[in-house]
């Protein structure tokens, strides 16, 4: 009989250890509720992710536990949370990477708390989108001109735009941003990535003068302290700091 396959922790696959999840519990909508940490124990299974463990906790131990998910494939960005001090996606984080079996989960900071691990990233992303007017601006109008959307595009340009368009708006970069903690109105890496994407798109007629009005101040690219938190925590490994530095140089040339 062959030896059992072992996980990264050295625990035989299928013979799970007991994981301890320390989770922040707080429902701001519930009168009198106060923030507190609650511990749950879960038996680890082969290939278990934080997302799977949270579902097991909610199904078998506490149905009131709040957290978000949609795709379970690292695409929607809904399950962002702080996992042992680092913003990441619950659906792509394996429990096997935590050798001591102790996992602390907190909601992403910088966003409105809905309850427990659930935050309102949608409100922030909508305000960001409205601020930079994240739609294609065609000739003679500040609204999207659908007639230009079907124009042929150079494949290399399309690939460059796609690279910047892979952002899933999970909010990890915002939660890891030191500047955002100090400046509530700071646009943040997710916004700069959208700006960089629209600057590349030849269908958008906005100039660097137009972009300067949006990002050419301390709440824009000149406020970034280049601490690398955004790039270090981005689950899609997007080149945030490269694009921010590029935008900063372009904005300096405007004025």
Backbone as JSON, one array per atom type, in Angstrom:
{
  "sequence": "XXXXXXXXXXXXXXXXXXXXXXXXXXXXXXXXXXXXXXXXXXXXXXXXXXXXXXXXXXXXXXXXXXXXXXXXXXXXXXXXXXXXXXXXXXXXXXXXXXXXXXXXXXXXXXXXXXXXXXXXXXXXXXXXXXXXXXXXXXXXXXXXXXXXXXXXXXXXXXXXXXXXXXXXXXXXXXXXXXXXXXXXXXXXXXXXXXXXXXXXXXXXXXXXXXXXXXXXXXXXXXXXXXXXXXXXXXXXXXXXXXXXXXXXXXXXXXX",
  "N": [[0.84, -1.2, 0.0], [0.62, 2.19, -0.9], [2.18, 5.21, 0.38], [0.28, 7.84, 1.94], [-0.67, 10.87, 0.23], [0.83, 13.96, 1.03], [0.09, 17.21, 2.36], [1.09, 20.73, 2.06], [1.61, 21.24, 4.67], [2.49, 18.94, 5.76], [0.62, 17.25, 6.71], [-1.2, 14.28, 6.28], [-3.11, 13.9, 3.32], [-6.61, 14.03, 3.39], [-6.78, 13.31, 6.01], [-7.51, 15.43, 8.01], [-6.23, 18.23, 9.91], [-7.14, 20.07, 12.85], [-8.35, 23.14, 12.29], [-8.18, 26.48, 13.46], [-10.25, 29.18, 13.31], [-10.23, 32.55, 13.74], [-12.44, 34.98, 13.88], [-13.61, 38.21, 13.09], [-16.51, 39.48, 14.5], [-19.25, 41.47, 13.98], [-22.13, 43.33, 13.71], [-23.16, 46.16, 12.39], [-25.73, 47.01, 11.99], [-27.23, 45.99, 13.97], [-28.66, 46.91, 16.91], [-26.77, 47.78, 19.76], [-24.82, 45.87, 19.33], [-21.4, 44.87, 19.5], [-17.97, 45.01, 18.37], [-16.15, 41.95, 18.21], [-14.03, 39.08, 18.64], [-14.49, 35.83, 17.41], [-14.05, 32.37, 17.75], [-13.81, 29.55, 15.67], [-13.72, 26.06, 15.04], [-12.54, 23.92, 12.52], [-12.38, 20.95, 10.65], [-9.71, 20.24, 8.62], [-9.68, 19.65, 5.12], [-8.42, 17.98, 2.2], [-7.11, 20.23, -0.16], [-8.6, 22.35, 0.75], [-9.98, 25.63, 0.86], [-10.02, 29.01, 2.19], [-12.52, 30.03, 1.65], [-14.11, 27.67, 1.34], [-13.94, 26.68, 3.93], [-15.22, 28.74, 5.38], [-17.82, 28.53, 4.38], [-18.45, 26.04, 5.4], [-18.44, 26.59, 8.12], [-20.58, 28.39, 8.26], [-22.68, 26.78, 7.41], [-22.72, 24.64, 9.23], [-22.17, 25.52, 11.82], [-22.65, 28.31, 12.48], [-25.1, 30.04, 11.17], [-25.42, 32.77, 10.93], [-23.14, 34.05, 10.21], [-21.53, 36.47, 8.28], [-20.33, 36.92, 5.03], [-18.99, 37.5, 1.74], [-19.49, 36.16, -1.55], [-19.33, 35.11, -4.98], [-18.37, 34.02, -7.55], [-16.44, 32.07, -6.9], [-14.02, 31.58, -8.1], [-11.93, 33.37, -8.2], [-12.5, 35.59, -9.77], [-14.67, 37.39, -9.55], [-14.1, 38.98, -7.34], [-15.46, 39.32, -4.95], [-15.0, 38.07, -2.49], [-12.98, 39.25, -1.0], [-10.89, 39.78, 1.8], [-9.17, 40.36, 4.95], [-6.64, 38.23, 5.57], [-4.95, 36.66, 7.97], [-3.61, 39.1, 8.42], [-3.16, 40.05, 5.83], [-4.54, 41.42, 2.92], [-6.57, 39.5, 0.78], [-8.04, 37.07, -1.49], [-10.6, 34.95, -0.43], [-11.41, 32.69, -1.8], [-9.25, 31.77, -3.2], [-7.26, 31.2, -1.49], [-5.46, 28.79, 0.05], [-5.94, 26.71, 2.87], [-3.85, 25.13, 3.64], [-1.49, 26.53, 3.55], [-1.09, 27.73, 5.96], [0.78, 26.93, 8.42], [0.58, 26.58, 11.18], [-2.08, 26.27, 11.63], [-3.68, 28.27, 12.59], [-5.87, 30.82, 11.88], [-6.69, 34.08, 11.2], [-9.34, 36.19, 10.48], [-10.41, 39.2, 9.07], [-12.51, 42.0, 8.15], [-12.12, 43.84, 5.06], [-10.37, 46.86, 5.44], [-11.09, 50.41, 5.02], [-13.45, 50.37, 3.66], [-17.04, 50.58, 3.79], [-18.54, 48.84, 6.42], [-20.62, 46.06, 6.24], [-21.3, 43.78, 7.67], [-19.68, 41.56, 9.88], [-17.48, 39.87, 7.92], [-18.18, 41.05, 5.63], [-18.1, 43.7, 3.36], [-18.89, 46.9, 1.85], [-17.84, 47.16, -1.03], [-18.85, 47.86, -3.46], [-20.06, 50.41, -3.32], [-17.85, 52.12, -3.05], [-16.5, 51.54, -5.47], [-18.34, 52.4, -7.36], [-18.45, 55.16, -6.86], [-15.8, 55.78, -7.48], [-15.8, 55.12, -10.19], [-17.61, 57.0, -11.22], [-16.24, 59.3, -10.64], [-13.93, 59.26, -12.3], [-15.19, 59.02, -14.65], [-15.65, 56.49, -16.06], [-16.1, 55.48, -18.77], [-16.12, 55.16, -22.33], [-15.28, 58.1, -23.99], [-16.56, 59.63, -26.64], [-16.28, 61.48, -29.78], [-17.32, 64.83, -29.49], [-18.96, 64.42, -27.31], [-19.47, 63.65, -23.86], [-20.36, 61.25, -23.23], [-20.62, 57.71, -23.76], [-19.96, 56.73, -27.05], [-21.48, 54.58, -28.96], [-21.11, 53.9, -31.59], [-18.42, 53.85, -32.13], [-17.41, 51.68, -30.88], [-17.16, 49.33, -32.29], [-15.02, 49.61, -33.93], [-12.07, 48.54, -35.67], [-9.17, 47.29, -34.04], [-5.71, 47.49, -33.33], [-4.04, 44.46, -32.71], [-1.94, 44.3, -30.78], [-2.36, 46.61, -29.29], [-4.89, 46.06, -28.3], [-4.26, 43.9, -26.67], [-2.65, 45.13, -24.76], [-4.49, 46.84, -23.55], [-6.26, 44.95, -22.55], [-4.62, 43.76, -20.6], [-4.51, 45.73, -18.62], [-7.14, 45.8, -18.02], [-7.79, 43.67, -16.5], [-8.33, 43.98, -13.9], [-10.26, 43.14, -11.07], [-11.62, 44.57, -9.27], [-11.57, 44.01, -6.49], [-10.8, 45.26, -4.19], [-8.57, 44.8, -2.61], [-6.18, 46.19, -3.07], [-6.83, 48.77, -2.27], [-7.31, 48.43, 0.45], [-4.78, 47.83, 1.33], [-3.41, 50.15, 1.08], [-1.43, 52.73, 2.23], [-1.65, 55.48, 1.86], [-4.38, 55.82, 1.39], [-5.4, 55.34, 3.89], [-4.78, 57.69, 5.18], [-5.75, 59.7, 3.56], [-8.91, 60.26, 2.8], [-10.17, 60.82, 0.39], [-8.45, 59.9, -1.53], [-7.73, 58.56, -4.69], [-6.73, 55.97, -5.34], [-5.2, 52.76, -6.25], [-6.82, 51.11, -7.87], [-8.41, 52.94, -9.23], [-6.47, 54.38, -10.66], [-5.57, 52.39, -12.35], [-7.74, 52.07, -14.01], [-7.75, 54.59, -15.24], [-5.3, 54.49, -16.63], [-5.93, 52.49, -18.42], [-7.96, 53.7, -20.0], [-6.52, 55.77, -21.1], [-4.92, 54.46, -22.91], [-6.73, 53.53, -24.77], [-7.67, 54.11, -27.98], [-10.14, 54.89, -28.78], [-11.15, 56.62, -26.99], [-11.39, 60.05, -26.46], [-10.23, 61.76, -24.61], [-7.77, 64.01, -23.29], [-4.44, 64.45, -21.83], [-4.6, 66.78, -20.42], [-7.27, 66.79, -19.71], [-7.3, 64.56, -18.02], [-5.61, 65.47, -16.06], [-7.17, 67.18, -14.57], [-8.59, 65.41, -13.1], [-6.86, 63.56, -11.79], [-4.57, 64.96, -11.12], [-3.54, 65.87, -8.56], [-3.03, 65.87, -4.94], [-4.87, 64.04, -4.07], [-4.87, 62.42, -6.13], [-2.52, 61.03, -8.41], [-0.24, 62.29, -7.37], [-0.35, 62.0, -4.7], [0.32, 59.44, -4.02], [2.42, 57.37, -2.11], [4.08, 55.4, -2.87], [4.38, 52.88, -1.53], [4.03, 50.3, -2.21], [2.03, 48.57, -1.39], [-0.33, 48.11, -2.82], [0.49, 46.75, -5.15], [1.73, 44.53, -4.05], [-0.36, 43.09, -2.92], [-2.22, 42.61, -4.88], [-4.39, 40.33, -6.36], [-4.31, 39.67, -9.01], [-1.86, 40.31, -9.89], [-1.25, 42.82, -11.07], [0.46, 45.58, -12.68], [0.65, 47.91, -10.77], [2.29, 49.97, -9.53], [4.05, 50.61, -11.6], [2.31, 51.71, -13.51], [1.23, 53.86, -12.05], [3.52, 55.43, -11.63], [4.08, 56.05, -14.29], [1.78, 57.54, -15.01], [2.12, 59.66, -13.24], [4.42, 60.91, -14.27], [3.41, 61.77, -16.72], [1.45, 63.57, -15.89], [3.01, 65.52, -14.67], [4.18, 66.67, -16.87], [2.08, 68.05, -17.96], [1.53, 70.42, -16.53]],
  "CA": [[0.0, 0.0, 0.0], [1.44, 3.39, -1.02], [2.03, 6.22, 1.42], [-0.7, 8.89, 1.6], [-0.16, 12.14, -0.25], [0.85, 14.95, 2.09], [-0.12, 18.61, 1.98], [2.21, 21.61, 2.35], [1.84, 21.26, 6.12], [2.96, 17.64, 6.19], [-0.53, 16.48, 7.18], [-1.69, 13.41, 5.22], [-4.33, 14.33, 2.65], [-7.79, 13.26, 3.78], [-6.77, 13.19, 7.47], [-7.33, 16.84, 8.3], [-5.97, 18.77, 11.24], [-8.17, 20.98, 13.33], [-8.02, 24.53, 12.04], [-8.87, 27.45, 14.29], [-10.55, 30.43, 12.63], [-10.56, 33.66, 14.63], [-13.18, 35.84, 12.95], [-14.25, 39.4, 13.66], [-17.96, 39.48, 14.42], [-19.87, 42.75, 14.31], [-23.21, 43.73, 12.81], [-23.46, 47.55, 12.73], [-27.16, 47.23, 11.88], [-27.88, 45.4, 15.14], [-28.48, 47.81, 18.06], [-26.07, 47.24, 20.92], [-23.77, 44.91, 18.98], [-20.04, 45.4, 19.62], [-16.98, 44.16, 17.7], [-15.54, 40.92, 19.04], [-13.47, 37.95, 17.89], [-15.1, 34.54, 17.72], [-13.23, 31.28, 17.24], [-14.48, 28.35, 15.16], [-12.8, 24.99, 14.66], [-12.95, 23.21, 11.32], [-11.45, 19.89, 10.24], [-9.17, 20.54, 7.29], [-9.77, 18.64, 4.08], [-7.46, 18.19, 1.12], [-7.48, 21.27, -1.12], [-9.54, 23.31, 1.35], [-9.69, 27.06, 0.8], [-10.7, 29.8, 3.22], [-13.92, 30.11, 1.24], [-14.77, 26.41, 1.68], [-14.04, 26.61, 5.39], [-16.25, 29.68, 5.82], [-19.12, 27.94, 4.06], [-18.69, 24.95, 6.36], [-18.79, 27.24, 9.39], [-21.93, 28.95, 8.17], [-23.66, 25.71, 7.24], [-22.76, 23.66, 10.32], [-21.95, 26.07, 13.15], [-23.28, 29.61, 12.73], [-25.68, 30.56, 9.92], [-25.47, 34.24, 10.93], [-21.84, 34.58, 9.76], [-21.67, 37.22, 7.03], [-19.21, 37.12, 4.12], [-19.49, 37.61, 0.37], [-18.88, 35.38, -2.63], [-20.17, 34.92, -6.17], [-17.86, 33.1, -8.58], [-15.6, 31.03, -6.3], [-12.92, 31.29, -9.02], [-10.99, 34.47, -8.24], [-12.84, 36.47, -10.88], [-15.62, 38.44, -9.19], [-13.51, 39.85, -6.33], [-16.38, 39.54, -3.85], [-14.61, 37.44, -1.22], [-11.8, 39.88, -0.42], [-10.87, 39.98, 3.26], [-7.81, 40.34, 5.5], [-6.35, 36.88, 6.01], [-3.7, 36.72, 8.75], [-2.96, 40.4, 8.24], [-2.9, 40.38, 4.44], [-5.73, 41.38, 2.07], [-6.52, 38.47, -0.26], [-9.33, 36.47, -1.83], [-10.84, 33.72, 0.34], [-11.62, 31.53, -2.67], [-8.0, 31.31, -3.8], [-6.28, 31.02, -0.42], [-5.5, 27.45, 0.62], [-5.66, 26.63, 4.31], [-2.61, 24.38, 3.83], [-0.34, 27.44, 3.64], [-0.95, 28.19, 7.34], [1.35, 25.73, 9.04], [0.18, 26.4, 12.59], [-3.51, 26.02, 11.7], [-4.35, 29.43, 13.2], [-6.21, 31.74, 10.79], [-7.46, 35.23, 11.65], [-10.03, 36.83, 9.37], [-10.97, 40.52, 9.34], [-13.04, 42.63, 6.94], [-11.22, 44.8, 4.42], [-10.52, 48.24, 5.91], [-11.3, 51.48, 4.02], [-14.77, 50.23, 3.07], [-18.16, 50.54, 4.72], [-18.8, 47.5, 6.92], [-21.99, 45.57, 6.21], [-21.4, 42.9, 8.83], [-18.64, 40.53, 9.98], [-16.45, 39.96, 6.89], [-18.81, 41.63, 4.43], [-17.96, 45.15, 3.23], [-19.55, 47.47, 0.67], [-16.89, 47.64, -2.03], [-19.61, 48.39, -4.59], [-20.26, 51.85, -3.15], [-16.58, 52.76, -3.36], [-16.2, 51.37, -6.89], [-19.24, 53.25, -8.14], [-17.99, 56.55, -6.7], [-14.57, 55.87, -8.25], [-16.16, 55.1, -11.61], [-18.22, 58.29, -11.56], [-15.21, 60.34, -10.51], [-13.06, 59.26, -13.47], [-16.06, 58.83, -15.81], [-15.05, 55.3, -16.66], [-16.72, 55.0, -20.0], [-15.43, 55.74, -23.48], [-15.76, 59.42, -24.39], [-16.43, 59.79, -28.08], [-16.23, 62.84, -30.31], [-18.45, 65.74, -29.29], [-19.84, 64.03, -26.22], [-18.83, 63.03, -22.71], [-20.99, 59.96, -23.02], [-20.1, 56.67, -24.64], [-20.44, 56.7, -28.43], [-21.48, 53.16, -29.29], [-20.72, 53.7, -32.98], [-16.99, 53.64, -32.25], [-17.0, 50.49, -30.14], [-16.91, 48.23, -33.21], [-13.87, 49.9, -34.78], [-10.98, 47.57, -35.6], [-8.09, 47.73, -33.17], [-4.45, 46.76, -33.46], [-4.01, 43.38, -31.71], [-1.02, 44.61, -29.68], [-3.03, 47.59, -28.44], [-5.97, 45.35, -27.61], [-3.65, 43.08, -25.62], [-2.2, 46.04, -23.7], [-5.7, 47.28, -22.86], [-6.76, 43.8, -21.79], [-3.76, 43.56, -19.45], [-4.93, 46.68, -17.59], [-8.57, 45.61, -17.77], [-7.98, 42.44, -15.74], [-8.69, 44.34, -12.52], [-11.56, 42.6, -10.69], [-12.19, 45.5, -8.29], [-11.78, 43.28, -5.23], [-10.55, 46.17, -3.07], [-7.37, 44.46, -1.84], [-5.19, 47.25, -3.21], [-7.28, 49.91, -1.47], [-7.14, 48.08, 1.86], [-3.35, 47.78, 1.64], [-2.84, 51.44, 0.71], [-1.18, 53.63, 3.35], [-2.17, 56.82, 1.55], [-5.83, 55.79, 1.54], [-5.69, 55.43, 5.33], [-4.61, 59.08, 5.61], [-6.53, 60.59, 2.69], [-10.17, 59.58, 2.49], [-10.53, 61.06, -1.01], [-7.42, 59.41, -2.43], [-8.37, 57.72, -5.71], [-6.31, 54.59, -5.15], [-4.62, 52.04, -7.39], [-7.84, 50.61, -8.78], [-8.8, 54.06, -10.08], [-5.37, 54.68, -11.58], [-5.52, 51.34, -13.36], [-8.78, 52.39, -14.98], [-7.29, 55.74, -16.0], [-4.27, 54.0, -17.55], [-6.62, 51.72, -19.46], [-8.65, 54.6, -20.93], [-5.51, 56.54, -21.84], [-4.45, 53.63, -24.02], [-7.82, 53.24, -25.72], [-7.74, 55.14, -29.02], [-11.54, 55.28, -28.98], [-11.45, 57.66, -26.01], [-10.77, 61.28, -26.95], [-9.75, 62.62, -23.54], [-6.35, 64.34, -23.33], [-3.8, 64.49, -20.52], [-5.15, 67.95, -19.73], [-8.52, 66.35, -19.1], [-6.98, 63.65, -16.92], [-4.99, 66.24, -14.98], [-8.24, 67.72, -13.74], [-9.13, 64.32, -12.29], [-5.86, 62.86, -10.98], [-3.36, 65.76, -10.99], [-3.39, 66.51, -7.25], [-2.62, 64.95, -3.87], [-5.85, 62.97, -3.99], [-4.61, 61.63, -7.32], [-1.23, 60.34, -8.5], [0.82, 62.94, -6.61], [-0.49, 61.62, -3.3], [0.83, 58.08, -3.81], [3.71, 57.32, -1.42], [4.84, 54.28, -3.47], [4.7, 51.9, -0.5], [3.93, 49.0, -2.87], [0.99, 47.71, -0.83], [-1.29, 47.75, -3.86], [1.06, 45.74, -6.04], [2.05, 43.33, -3.27], [-1.56, 42.34, -2.54], [-3.13, 42.43, -6.02], [-4.49, 38.91, -6.7], [-4.09, 39.5, -10.45], [-0.47, 40.72, -10.17], [-1.24, 43.94, -12.0], [1.61, 46.48, -12.48], [0.11, 49.16, -10.24], [3.3, 51.01, -9.32], [4.56, 51.03, -12.91], [1.32, 52.57, -14.14], [1.13, 55.09, -11.28], [4.71, 56.22, -11.95], [3.9, 56.54, -15.66], [0.78, 58.6, -14.97], [2.69, 60.81, -12.55], [5.3, 61.6, -15.22], [2.56, 62.43, -17.72], [0.77, 64.7, -15.28], [4.02, 66.56, -14.46], [4.4, 67.32, -18.17], [0.93, 68.87, -18.31], [1.67, 71.74, -15.9]],
  "C": [[0.88, 1.25, 0.0], [1.17, 4.36, 0.12], [1.02, 7.27, 0.99], [0.0, 10.15, 1.13], [-0.22, 13.16, 0.88], [0.64, 16.34, 1.55], [1.13, 19.41, 2.3], [2.55, 21.61, 3.84], [2.41, 19.94, 6.62], [1.84, 16.76, 6.71], [-1.03, 15.59, 6.05], [-3.01, 13.89, 4.65], [-5.49, 13.43, 3.05], [-7.86, 13.03, 5.28], [-6.5, 14.57, 8.04], [-6.99, 17.16, 9.74], [-7.14, 19.64, 11.64], [-7.67, 22.41, 13.13], [-8.81, 25.42, 12.99], [-9.01, 28.76, 13.52], [-10.99, 31.48, 13.66], [-11.15, 34.76, 13.76], [-13.79, 37.03, 13.67], [-15.75, 39.32, 13.44], [-18.48, 40.86, 14.84], [-20.91, 43.08, 13.26], [-23.61, 45.15, 13.17], [-24.95, 47.88, 12.64], [-27.92, 46.73, 13.1], [-27.63, 46.29, 16.35], [-27.78, 47.11, 19.23], [-24.96, 46.25, 20.6], [-22.41, 45.59, 19.05], [-19.06, 44.46, 18.91], [-16.34, 43.17, 18.67], [-14.95, 39.84, 18.13], [-14.13, 36.66, 18.36], [-14.29, 33.45, 17.05], [-14.09, 30.08, 16.84], [-13.41, 27.32, 14.81], [-13.39, 24.21, 13.49], [-11.92, 22.13, 11.02], [-11.01, 20.14, 8.81], [-9.32, 19.35, 6.36], [-8.75, 18.96, 2.99], [-7.96, 19.24, 0.15], [-8.43, 22.31, -0.56], [-9.05, 24.73, 1.18], [-10.4, 27.76, 1.96], [-12.2, 29.87, 2.91], [-14.69, 28.84, 1.61], [-14.96, 26.3, 3.18], [-15.13, 27.53, 5.92], [-17.65, 29.15, 5.53], [-19.46, 26.82, 5.02], [-19.1, 25.52, 7.72], [-20.22, 27.75, 9.36], [-23.0, 27.86, 8.07], [-23.82, 24.84, 8.48], [-22.66, 24.27, 11.72], [-22.7, 27.38, 13.42], [-23.81, 30.2, 11.43], [-25.73, 32.08, 9.83], [-24.17, 34.86, 10.43], [-22.0, 35.23, 8.38], [-20.33, 37.32, 6.29], [-19.76, 37.04, 2.71], [-18.77, 36.65, -0.56], [-19.87, 35.32, -3.79], [-19.6, 33.79, -7.03], [-17.09, 31.91, -8.04], [-14.39, 30.69, -7.16], [-11.93, 32.44, -9.14], [-11.25, 35.45, -9.36], [-13.72, 37.63, -10.45], [-15.06, 39.41, -8.16], [-14.35, 40.04, -5.09], [-15.85, 39.08, -2.5], [-13.32, 38.01, -0.65], [-11.94, 40.08, 1.08], [-9.42, 39.96, 3.72], [-7.58, 38.98, 6.13], [-4.97, 36.86, 6.67], [-2.9, 37.98, 8.42], [-2.74, 40.85, 6.82], [-4.19, 40.34, 3.63], [-5.57, 40.35, 0.95], [-7.92, 37.96, -0.51], [-9.48, 35.14, -1.1], [-10.92, 32.5, -0.56], [-10.34, 31.0, -3.28], [-6.9, 31.1, -2.76], [-6.44, 29.65, 0.22], [-5.18, 27.48, 2.11], [-4.33, 25.93, 4.58], [-1.4, 25.28, 4.0], [-0.1, 27.92, 5.07], [-0.52, 27.0, 8.21], [0.91, 25.5, 10.48], [-1.32, 26.18, 12.75], [-4.32, 27.14, 12.33], [-4.6, 30.47, 12.11], [-7.12, 32.84, 11.33], [-8.04, 35.96, 10.45], [-10.69, 38.13, 9.82], [-11.55, 41.09, 8.05], [-12.02, 43.6, 6.35], [-11.43, 46.19, 4.99], [-10.72, 49.19, 4.73], [-12.65, 51.38, 3.32], [-15.84, 50.2, 4.16], [-18.46, 49.09, 5.13], [-20.29, 47.18, 6.84], [-22.24, 44.68, 7.42], [-20.34, 41.82, 8.77], [-17.55, 40.75, 8.93], [-16.96, 40.6, 5.6], [-18.68, 43.15, 4.44], [-18.57, 45.61, 1.9], [-18.52, 48.04, -0.29], [-17.62, 48.28, -3.21], [-19.82, 49.88, -4.52], [-19.0, 52.61, -3.52], [-16.3, 52.71, -4.86], [-17.11, 52.23, -7.76], [-18.81, 54.71, -8.06], [-16.7, 56.77, -7.49], [-14.87, 55.96, -9.74], [-16.77, 56.42, -12.06], [-17.19, 59.41, -11.54], [-14.33, 60.41, -11.75], [-13.85, 59.1, -14.77], [-15.57, 57.65, -16.65], [-15.93, 54.68, -17.75], [-16.02, 55.72, -21.14], [-16.09, 57.05, -23.88], [-15.5, 59.61, -25.88], [-16.42, 61.26, -28.5], [-17.52, 63.6, -30.01], [-19.36, 65.38, -28.13], [-19.01, 63.45, -25.09], [-19.46, 61.69, -22.38], [-20.47, 58.97, -24.06], [-20.76, 56.75, -26.02], [-20.36, 55.26, -28.92], [-21.08, 52.88, -30.73], [-19.24, 53.41, -33.13], [-16.52, 52.36, -31.57], [-16.63, 49.33, -31.06], [-15.73, 48.51, -34.14], [-12.78, 48.84, -34.6], [-9.83, 48.16, -34.78], [-6.87, 46.87, -33.4], [-4.37, 45.69, -32.37], [-3.09, 43.67, -30.53], [-1.64, 45.63, -28.72], [-4.15, 46.93, -27.64], [-5.42, 44.51, -26.46], [-3.2, 43.95, -24.45], [-3.38, 46.55, -22.89], [-6.25, 46.15, -22.0], [-5.94, 43.58, -20.52], [-4.17, 44.48, -18.3], [-6.38, 46.47, -17.18], [-8.85, 44.34, -16.96], [-8.33, 42.72, -14.28], [-10.1, 43.84, -12.2], [-12.23, 43.43, -9.6], [-12.52, 44.8, -6.97], [-11.57, 44.18, -4.01], [-9.31, 45.86, -2.26], [-6.34, 45.58, -1.9], [-5.55, 48.47, -2.37], [-7.05, 49.64, 0.01], [-5.68, 48.08, 2.28], [-2.66, 49.12, 1.43], [-2.68, 52.36, 1.93], [-1.73, 55.02, 3.11], [-3.67, 56.88, 1.75], [-6.22, 55.89, 3.01], [-5.64, 56.87, 5.82], [-5.46, 60.06, 4.81], [-7.8, 59.88, 2.24], [-10.53, 59.7, 1.02], [-9.47, 60.59, -2.0], [-8.03, 58.4, -3.4], [-8.0, 56.25, -5.56], [-5.92, 53.88, -6.42], [-5.67, 51.54, -8.37], [-8.3, 51.71, -9.73], [-7.73, 54.39, -11.09], [-5.26, 53.63, -12.68], [-6.58, 51.58, -14.43], [-8.37, 53.58, -15.85], [-6.26, 55.31, -17.03], [-4.9, 53.24, -18.71], [-7.28, 52.63, -20.48], [-7.67, 55.48, -21.7], [-4.99, 55.77, -23.03], [-5.48, 53.49, -25.13], [-7.96, 54.39, -26.73], [-9.17, 55.59, -29.3], [-11.96, 56.38, -28.02], [-10.69, 58.93, -26.38], [-10.26, 62.21, -25.85], [-8.23, 62.8, -23.62], [-5.77, 64.31, -21.93], [-4.23, 65.72, -19.74], [-6.45, 67.59, -19.03], [-8.25, 65.46, -17.88], [-6.34, 64.39, -15.76], [-6.04, 66.8, -14.03], [-8.78, 66.67, -12.77], [-8.09, 63.75, -11.33], [-4.6, 63.68, -10.72], [-3.22, 66.51, -9.68], [-3.03, 65.47, -6.21], [-3.65, 63.85, -3.6], [-5.76, 62.05, -5.2], [-3.2, 61.05, -7.27], [-0.14, 60.98, -7.67], [0.73, 62.63, -5.11], [0.08, 60.26, -2.99], [2.22, 58.11, -3.2], [4.57, 56.14, -1.89], [5.29, 53.26, -2.42], [4.54, 50.47, -0.99], [2.85, 48.08, -2.33], [0.02, 47.24, -1.88], [-0.77, 46.61, -4.73], [1.33, 44.43, -5.3], [0.82, 42.47, -2.99], [-2.52, 42.09, -3.7], [-3.21, 40.95, -6.41], [-4.28, 38.62, -8.19], [-2.69, 39.96, -10.88], [-0.39, 41.83, -11.2], [-0.1, 44.91, -11.67], [1.2, 47.85, -11.96], [1.16, 50.26, -10.15], [3.89, 51.49, -10.64], [3.6, 52.0, -13.57], [1.17, 53.89, -13.38], [2.31, 56.0, -11.57], [4.6, 56.82, -13.35], [2.9, 57.69, -15.71], [1.32, 59.85, -14.3], [3.6, 61.61, -13.49], [4.48, 62.36, -16.26], [1.89, 63.65, -17.14], [1.75, 65.84, -15.0], [4.24, 67.35, -15.75], [3.26, 68.23, -18.58], [1.1, 70.28, -17.78], [3.13, 72.04, -15.56]]
}
